[in-house]
Amino acid sequence: VADAPADVVVAHLVEVLDEVRPTTVATFGPDGITGHPDHVACWQLVTRAWCEVGAGDLWYAGKTRSWLDRWRSLPDRFEMWMTEEPTGIVDADVGLAVDLEGPDLDRKRAVLARHCSQTEAVAASIGESTFLRWIAQETFRRPRPLELVRARGPVCDHGRGVVGAGAS
């Protein structure tokens, strides 16, 4: 994703957003959770497209600092961070937390299994029940104005009251 022609990808995303008119758009935040260049590129490309169209509420997925406190040793053990230090979402900034269980957690596990080179060795090493607890929560926050600026240019909150006016 990081190597894709940004203007082409954004144009395609704009077309999709225009056609679908979603009520919610979710993507990575600027840290890409792990700092992976493709995740960071997704943040920027999706945010740019959202700024152009303004369809739906924009949410950034991430891991909370409390999640990092609890689970940090696992990503460290498997060298998942591509940054010096993971940032995490300040717990107070979380706008939506989803604790998956039952069929929803099974569905997420099945999706992750398709990324076998990235997940199956971890699941085998830590055990399936621990892996399921590790992946069970999804947290989201609203973008900050300066993140929109960094992704696109002028603030484009579309009147949705993005978090922390003037915050970075």
N, C-alpha and C positions, 0 to 999 in steps of 0.2 A: 504494500500500500504506500509505503514511504517513497517508493521510486516511481509511482504512477504519476502521469501528468495531472497536476492538481486542478488546473482549469477544466480539463475534460471530466474528471471525477466530480467536481463541484457542479458542473453543468448537468451531468446525469442525475445527481442527487436532487438538484433543483427541480428537474422534470418529475421525478418520483414524488417529491413533496407537494408539488403543484397538483399532480394527479390524485394522490391519495388523501391529501389534506388531513394528516394524522392529528389526533388530539394530544399525543405525547411523542416526543423524539428523545431517545436515550442514546448516549454515546459515552466514550471515555472522557474523563477530565484531562486537563493539560499534562498531568503526570503519566497518563496512560496506565495507571495503577502500578505497573511494574517498570515503567520507563521504556518499554519496547518501542522502537521507532515506528512500527506499523500502528500501534495503539495511539501513539501521540499524533500520527498523521490522521488517524480516524477522527480524533478530537477536532483537529483543525479543519478538516474537509467537511465534516458534518456541521460544525458550528458555522463555517462560512456559508454553506447552503441554507441553513436555518435562518441566518441573518438576512439572506436575500429573499426568502419566502415568508418567514414568520409563521409557518404552519405549526400549530401545537405548542405545548410547553416544552422547553428544553431542559433536560436533566442530565447531569454527569454522574456516571457510576464510579464508585471507588470503594476502598476499604477504610473503615474508621480507625482512628488511633487506638480505640479499645480493642478492635479486632486485631490490629497489629500487636498490641501488648499480649494478647492471648495466643496468637498463632505465629508470631514472628519467626520462631525457630524453624518452622517448616520451610517457608520460602528461602530463608537464609541457608538452610541445609542443602537445598537443591539449586542454589544460586540463581533464583528467579528474578532478583532485582537487577535492573540494568542502569540503575542510578546509584549514586553514592549512598543515599539514605532515602527510604520510602517516606513520603510525606503523610499520607493518610488524610482522611476527612476529619476535621474537628467534629466530635460527636454532636455538638450544639448546632452545627451547620447541616446535619442530616435532615432532609425534607421528607424522605420516604425510606423506610426499612422494610424489607420483605424477608420473612423467615420461611424458607421453603420446607415442605414436608410432604410425605405421601407421594401421590402421582406427580406433583410439581417438581419435587426433588428428584424423582426417578427420571423425569423428562430432562432436567438439567444434566443429570449424570450421563444419560444416553448421548446428549449433544457433546459433552466433554469427551466421551469415549471415542468420538469420531476424530478427535485431535490426539490420537493415541501416542504420538511421539512426545507430546507435551504433558500427558496426564497419567498414562497407564503405569509408568515406572514409579511415579509418586504414589499412586493409589496402592500399588503392590507393596511398596516399601513401608508405608505408614498404616496399611490395613484399610479395608473398605469402609468400616464404620467410622474411623477417624476421618477419612477422606470425605465422607458424606457430611459429617459435622463441619468440616473445614469449608466446604462449598455451600453450605445451607443458607447463608445470609447474603442478600444483595442490598446495598445501600446506595442512595442517590442524593444529590444536592443540586441546588440551582447554580447556574454560572454566576460568577462575579463580573461586574462591568469591565474590569481591565482584562479579564480572560477573553471576553468578546472582542475587545480592541485588539488584543494580541492575535486572535484568530483571523480577524477580518478587517478591522479598521474602526470606524465610528461605532459607538455603543448602539446596539440594536436589540434592546430588550422587548420591543413590541408591546410596551405597556404592562409587562407581566411582573414588574417589580423584582428584578434579579437581586440576588443577595449582596448586601454590603456596598452600597453606593460609595464608590471611591476606593473600595478594597481591592487588593490584588489577588 
